[in-house]
Amino acid sequence: CTAFCATINEHDEYLFFTETELDGMEDHIDRFAIDGKTQKRKIGLKAPDTLPLLKFCKNAKTRRTVMVALSKKCQVENTPRFVEVIRLRDECAKLLGYENHADYMCETKMVGSPQRAEEFLLELVDAYEPIRKRELELLLDMKQKDVLDGNVDSDATGGSKSVTLDPWDIPYYTRRYKAEC
């Protein structure tokens, strides 16, 4: 875990954006240095930089670029470590007489078994699905209104006539929804 976490903490990749690409970030723009070579704003892939960008940047293409970069952050270095941890957990559980790590972890917990844990989680999903669906529809309605009003960049719909709510849209429209309520 130490090497895994250290790799993430020491990660120093940056993305570079023009101020136009960072539209909506006016209150946060001064925190991002201007790169001497590109004359663009330098955005790190750590939460203090990415969270405000995902919540405030109006440009869907910029938000998408950041979210994709975050999803790939340290993937090459940490995937083998993650796979090794899973292998070791499975090996330890089997040495202790369990079928797998989940059986080992659940035995002494209130849930009792991996099957019961899964049942409980599926009950939660079923219970909250209508709320999740309703809230995502509210956010999609906001995005559709932005598209109709011309308040979004052309990449917000990916060139399609139908409007979808993408993962990089959720923090942005959630923040806007909360601000309007």
C-alpha positions in Angstrom: 0.0 0.0 0.0 2.8 2.4 0.8 4.3 2.3 -2.8 0.8 2.5 -4.3 -0.1 5.6 -2.2 3.3 7.2 -2.7 3.0 6.8 -6.5 -0.3 8.7 -6.4 0.9 11.3 -3.9 4.1 12.0 -5.9 2.4 12.0 -9.3 3.3 15.3 -11.0 1.6 15.2 -14.4 0.1 18.4 -15.6 -2.5 19.4 -18.2 -2.3 22.7 -20.0 -5.4 24.8 -20.9 -6.0 28.3 -22.4 -8.1 30.7 -20.4 -10.9 30.2 -22.9 -10.8 26.4 -22.2 -11.1 27.3 -18.5 -14.2 29.5 -18.9 -16.2 29.6 -15.7 -13.0 29.4 -13.5 -12.6 33.1 -13.1 -12.7 32.9 -9.3 -10.0 30.1 -9.3 -7.8 31.0 -12.3 -5.1 32.7 -10.4 -4.2 29.5 -8.5 -3.0 28.0 -11.8 0.5 29.1 -12.9 1.1 30.1 -16.5 3.5 27.7 -18.2 6.4 29.6 -19.7 6.6 27.4 -22.8 2.9 27.1 -23.8 1.6 30.3 -22.1 -1.3 28.1 -21.0 -2.5 27.5 -17.4 -0.9 24.5 -15.7 -3.4 22.2 -14.0 -2.1 19.4 -11.8 -4.0 16.1 -11.4 -4.5 16.5 -7.7 -7.8 17.3 -6.0 -7.0 20.9 -5.2 -6.7 21.6 -8.9 -9.2 19.1 -10.4 -12.2 19.4 -8.1 -12.8 23.2 -8.7 -12.2 22.6 -12.4 -14.8 19.8 -12.6 -17.3 21.8 -10.7 -16.9 25.3 -12.3 -15.4 24.9 -15.8 -18.1 25.5 -18.4 -16.1 23.8 -21.1 -17.2 20.1 -21.4 -14.2 19.2 -23.5 -11.9 20.5 -20.7 -13.8 18.6 -18.0 -13.7 15.5 -20.1 -9.9 15.8 -20.7 -9.3 16.2 -16.9 -11.6 13.2 -16.0 -10.0 10.9 -18.5 -6.5 11.9 -17.3 -7.6 11.3 -13.7 -9.0 7.8 -14.6 -5.6 6.9 -16.1 -3.5 8.4 -13.3 -0.7 6.0 -12.2 -2.5 3.2 -13.9 0.7 1.7 -15.4 2.6 1.8 -12.1 -0.2 0.8 -9.8 -2.1 -1.9 -11.7 0.6 -4.6 -11.1 0.6 -3.6 -7.4 -3.1 -3.9 -7.2 -3.2 -7.3 -8.9 -0.5 -8.5 -6.5 -2.5 -7.4 -3.4 -5.5 -9.3 -4.7 -3.4 -12.4 -5.3 -1.8 -12.2 -1.8 -5.2 -11.7 -0.2 -6.6 -14.8 -2.0 -3.5 -16.8 -1.0 -3.7 -15.9 2.7 -7.4 -16.7 2.8 -6.9 -20.1 1.3 -4.0 -20.8 3.7 -6.4 -20.0 6.5 -9.0 -22.4 5.1 -11.4 -20.0 3.4 -12.6 -20.2 -0.2 -11.6 -16.6 -0.8 -10.7 -13.2 0.8 -14.4 -12.1 0.9 -15.3 -15.2 2.9 -12.5 -14.5 5.3 -13.4 -10.8 5.8 -17.1 -11.4 6.2 -17.1 -14.3 8.6 -16.6 -12.2 11.8 -18.6 -9.2 10.6 -22.3 -8.7 11.2 -23.1 -9.4 7.5 -21.7 -12.9 7.9 -21.1 -13.8 4.3 -20.2 -12.3 0.9 -23.6 -13.4 -0.4 -25.4 -11.5 2.4 -23.2 -8.5 1.7 -24.1 -8.5 -1.9 -27.8 -8.9 -1.1 -27.6 -5.9 1.2 -25.9 -3.8 -1.4 -28.4 -4.8 -4.1 -31.2 -3.9 -1.7 -29.7 -0.4 -1.3 -29.3 -0.1 -5.1 -33.0 -1.0 -5.6 -34.1 1.4 -2.8 -32.2 4.4 -4.1 -32.4 3.8 -7.9 -35.6 5.9 -8.3 -33.9 8.8 -6.4 -30.7 8.5 -8.5 -32.7 8.4 -11.7 -34.8 11.5 -10.7 -31.7 13.5 -9.7 -29.8 12.6 -13.0 -32.9 13.7 -14.9 -32.7 17.1 -13.2 -29.1 17.4 -14.2 -29.8 16.3 -17.8 -32.7 18.9 -18.0 -30.2 21.6 -17.0 -27.7 20.5 -19.7 -30.5 20.3 -22.3 -31.5 23.9 -21.4 -27.9 25.0 -21.8 -27.7 23.4 -25.2 -31.0 25.0 -26.3 -29.8 28.4 -25.0 -26.4 28.0 -26.7 -24.6 28.2 -23.3 -22.4 25.2 -23.8 -19.4 24.6 -26.1 -20.0 22.5 -29.3 -18.2 19.5 -27.7 -20.8 19.2 -25.0 -23.0 17.0 -27.1 -20.2 15.3 -29.0 -21.7 16.5 -32.3 -24.9 14.6 -31.6 -28.4 16.1 -31.7 -29.4 14.2 -28.6 -28.1 15.4 -25.3 -26.6 13.0 -22.8 -25.3 13.5 -19.3 -21.6 12.4 -19.3 -19.6 11.6 -16.2 -17.7 14.8 -16.4 -21.0 16.8 -16.5 -22.2 15.5 -13.1 -19.9 17.5 -10.8 -20.5 20.7 -12.9 -24.3 20.4 -13.1 -24.6 19.2 -9.5 -22.8 22.3 -8.3 -25.0 24.5 -10.4 -28.2 22.8 -9.2 -27.2 23.2 -5.6 -26.4 26.9 -6.2 -29.8 27.5 -7.8 -31.8 25.8 -5.1 
